[in-house]
Amino acid sequence: MPNILIVEDDAEIAALQRDYLLMAGFETLIVDNGIEGLEAAKEADLVILDIMLPGMDGFEILKTLRETMDIPVLMLSARSEDIDKIRALGLGADDYIQKPFSPGELVARVKAHLTRYERLTSVAGNGEGKRKLSVRGLELDPDDRRVLVHGNECSLTPKEFDILLFLLQNPNRVFSKDHLFERIWGLEALGDGDTVVVHIRRIREKIEPDPQNPQYIETVWGAGYRFRV
């Protein structure tokens, strides 16, 4: 069974997560500090990561993990500031859940992220080549998951890459924030549109010559986003 690592220094919250995940059939391990959490992540299939931790905070752990691993990471925090969410997603978190949370929703998100990750790794490992996509100096390789802009490689997080790939595969079509969230995260949106907004902003910062006047990903006011070709 998938091994879920819970990095949480609040014993009650950690136990609640563990109990629900065990009932859903997952193996779990609880670590209550950042330094041990970083080491334990090497053996995990998915990490549920609190931001405020002793030893090393969640942002530091996430940043270090993303240097070598692309397993799903779900960030949990009691802090409601938008800057924390933006920072977590920008560093490569796959999801951001604010405390207090519904244990059932947490389990659903864990399942969705694991399913999507398993599907991506299965496709990458089956030897089936996919056609590279190229539009006005932007090149995307679905197999190597690389993005080049006028020959310069851009470092995108897994979710940023998935959004860009989806939009590029469906050019000139408008997709709402909720549609993109449900398509990329595999979950019902339920007010998670801001997560998409953050990711689109980060993608633009990386691929657009002028993020304030995007030439690739356009905003269609009141409707959503489209990739213009």
C-alpha positions as MATLAB code, in Angstrom:
seq = 'MPNILIVEDDAEIAALQRDYLLMAGFETLIVDNGIEGLEAAKEADLVILDIMLPGMDGFEILKTLRETMDIPVLMLSARSEDIDKIRALGLGADDYIQKPFSPGELVARVKAHLTRYERLTSVAGNGEGKRKLSVRGLELDPDDRRVLVHGNECSLTPKEFDILLFLLQNPNRVFSKDHLFERIWGLEALGDGDTVVVHIRRIREKIEPDPQNPQYIETVWGAGYRFRV';
ca = [
       0.000    0.000    0.000;
       1.124    3.599   -0.541;
       3.187    4.981    2.307;
       1.973    8.370    3.577;
       4.316   10.515    5.658;
       2.687   12.954    8.089;
       5.026   15.713    9.261;
       3.095   17.396   12.059;
       4.108   18.513   15.558;
       0.534   18.642   16.895;
       0.016   15.088   18.154;
      -3.787   15.315   18.122;
      -3.981   16.535   14.530;
      -1.391   13.979   13.403;
      -3.334   11.142   15.078;
      -6.551   12.284   13.383;
      -4.888   12.229    9.970;
      -3.314    8.829   10.660;
      -6.602    7.244   11.786;
      -8.525    8.344    8.703;
      -5.729    7.322    6.363;
      -5.448    3.907    8.025;
      -9.202    3.399    7.595;
      -8.721    4.225    3.899;
      -6.067    1.503    3.638;
      -2.863    3.569    3.666;
       0.353    2.898    5.530;
       1.302    5.950    7.599;
       4.271    7.332    9.484;
       4.163   10.357   11.794;
       7.209   12.580   12.322;
       6.975   15.627   14.586;
       9.923   17.730   13.383;
      11.302   19.015   10.131;
      14.755   17.432   10.151;
      13.438   13.892   10.655;
      10.629   14.619    8.228;
      13.045   15.455    5.443;
      14.891   12.174    5.958;
      11.694   10.103    6.204;
      10.343   11.617    2.972;
      12.883    9.549    1.023;
      10.756    6.455    1.696;
       7.327    8.058    1.238;
       4.874    7.984   -1.657;
       3.157   11.191   -0.520;
       3.912   13.772    2.174;
       1.406   15.721    4.282;
       3.467   18.620    5.524;
       2.705   21.233    8.167;
       4.313   24.662    7.741;
       5.157   25.476   11.345;
       7.585   22.822   12.547;
      10.541   22.658   14.944;
      14.000   22.171   13.477;
      13.087   23.049    9.890;
       9.837   24.596    8.701;
       7.621   23.204    5.968;
       8.814   25.662    3.349;
      12.443   24.597    3.833;
      11.506   20.918    3.658;
       9.452   21.449    0.494;
      12.205   23.415   -1.212;
      14.773   20.718   -0.417;
      12.454   17.891   -1.493;
      11.770   19.492   -4.856;
      15.486   19.522   -5.658;
      15.479   15.723   -5.937;
      11.898   14.382   -5.698;
       8.565   14.999   -7.398;
       6.268   12.945   -5.151;
       2.990   14.647   -4.177;
       3.275   17.078   -1.251;
       0.193   18.456    0.509;
       0.782   21.484    2.730;
      -1.319   22.037    5.854;
      -1.409   25.286    7.786;
      -3.507   27.120   10.361;
      -2.302   30.374    8.819;
      -4.726   31.958    6.365;
      -2.399   34.515    4.763;
      -2.424   34.385    0.963;
       1.346   34.869    0.913;
       1.829   31.463    2.588;
      -0.344   29.749   -0.002;
       1.408   31.528   -2.859;
       4.819   30.630   -1.460;
       3.911   26.972   -0.888;
       2.495   26.518   -4.383;
       5.391   28.450   -5.879;
       7.880   26.105   -4.206;
       6.136   23.110   -5.715;
       3.407   22.012   -3.294;
       0.702   20.009   -5.047;
      -2.015   21.237   -2.714;
      -2.582   23.657    0.173;
      -5.148   22.851    2.851;
      -6.035   25.265    5.624;
      -6.745   24.062    9.152;
      -9.267   23.171   10.429;
      -9.955   20.707    7.646;
     -12.345   17.868    6.967;
     -10.558   14.511    7.449;
     -12.710   13.055    4.700;
     -11.623   15.791    2.302;
      -7.983   15.199    3.221;
      -8.294   11.494    2.389;
     -10.014   12.335   -0.915;
      -7.215   14.705   -1.857;
      -4.557   12.145   -0.921;
      -6.237    9.547   -3.137;
      -6.590   11.987   -6.038;
      -2.953   13.087   -5.917;
      -1.663    9.518   -5.644;
      -3.829    8.384   -8.548;
      -2.641   11.227  -10.736;
       1.015   10.695   -9.779;
       0.790    6.967  -10.498;
      -0.790    7.699  -13.885;
       1.952   10.180  -14.795;
       4.778    7.865  -13.758;
       3.154    4.962  -15.587;
       2.929    6.950  -18.807;
       6.513    8.159  -18.417;
       7.787    4.636  -17.934;
       5.954    2.757  -20.654;
       8.182    3.960  -23.479;
       5.403    5.676  -25.428;
       6.754    8.853  -26.980;
       4.562   11.929  -27.202;
       4.823   14.661  -29.743;
       6.700   17.755  -28.650;
       4.657   20.948  -28.735;
       6.003   24.235  -30.047;
       4.341   27.656  -30.333;
       6.134   30.957  -31.024;
       9.403   30.075  -29.318;
       7.799   28.036  -26.528;
       8.708   24.334  -26.666;
       7.241   21.669  -24.392;
       8.377   18.043  -24.241;
       5.709   15.856  -22.539;
       8.098   12.904  -22.170;
      10.993   14.713  -20.511;
       8.622   17.256  -18.898;
      10.857   20.092  -20.058;
       9.880   23.573  -21.152;
      12.077   25.857  -23.253;
      11.404   29.499  -24.113;
      13.551   30.661  -27.025;
      16.070   27.971  -26.122;
      16.203   28.756  -22.401;
      14.914   26.062  -20.059;
      12.216   27.035  -17.549;
      11.876   25.182  -14.268;
       8.192   24.460  -13.652;
       6.679   22.605  -10.724;
       4.721   19.427  -11.588;
       1.347   21.178  -11.376;
       2.568   24.193  -13.354;
       3.762   21.835  -16.084;
       0.450   19.949  -16.097;
      -1.553   23.171  -16.477;
       0.643   24.447  -19.286;
       0.535   21.091  -21.074;
      -3.259   20.905  -20.831;
      -3.740   24.442  -22.149;
      -1.219   23.889  -24.941;
      -2.970   20.665  -25.953;
      -6.259   22.576  -26.131;
      -5.293   25.838  -27.854;
      -7.677   28.798  -28.140;
     -10.218   27.139  -25.849;
     -11.309   28.960  -22.717;
     -11.262   27.032  -19.432;
     -12.630   28.343  -16.152;
     -10.599   28.227  -12.946;
     -12.879   25.489  -11.602;
     -12.546   23.420  -14.774;
      -8.759   23.652  -14.649;
      -8.662   22.711  -10.971;
     -10.899   19.693  -11.504;
      -8.926   18.625  -14.587;
      -5.430   19.017  -13.112;
      -6.026   18.160   -9.446;
      -8.681   15.533  -10.110;
     -10.942   16.981   -7.410;
     -14.162   18.954   -7.289;
     -13.184   22.633   -7.146;
     -15.244   23.704   -4.103;
     -13.814   27.223   -4.060;
     -10.231   26.263   -4.939;
     -10.045   28.608   -7.917;
      -7.455   30.778   -6.199;
      -5.022   27.866   -6.380;
      -5.273   27.970  -10.171;
      -4.797   31.750  -10.185;
      -1.552   31.381   -8.230;
      -0.252   28.708  -10.589;
      -1.135   30.707  -13.704;
       0.665   33.720  -12.240;
       3.761   31.636  -11.537;
       3.719   30.094  -15.029;
       3.519   33.535  -16.593;
       6.439   34.762  -14.507;
       8.513   31.918  -15.937;
       7.491   31.776  -19.590;
       6.165   35.213  -20.546;
       8.532   37.986  -21.722;
       6.158   40.428  -20.014;
       3.902   38.679  -17.445;
       1.690   41.785  -17.232;
       0.958   41.506  -20.964;
       0.976   37.753  -21.600;
       1.335   36.490  -25.156;
       0.813   32.811  -24.378;
      -1.741   32.362  -21.574;
      -4.489   34.953  -21.885;
      -7.098   35.897  -19.309;
     -10.630   35.963  -20.670;
     -12.327   38.176  -18.121;
     -15.284   36.546  -16.434;
     -14.612   33.226  -18.186;
     -11.134   31.877  -17.452;
      -7.901   31.276  -19.351;
      -6.819   30.140  -22.812;
      -3.555   29.430  -24.598;
      -3.451   31.621  -27.695;
      -1.939   30.260  -30.908;
];
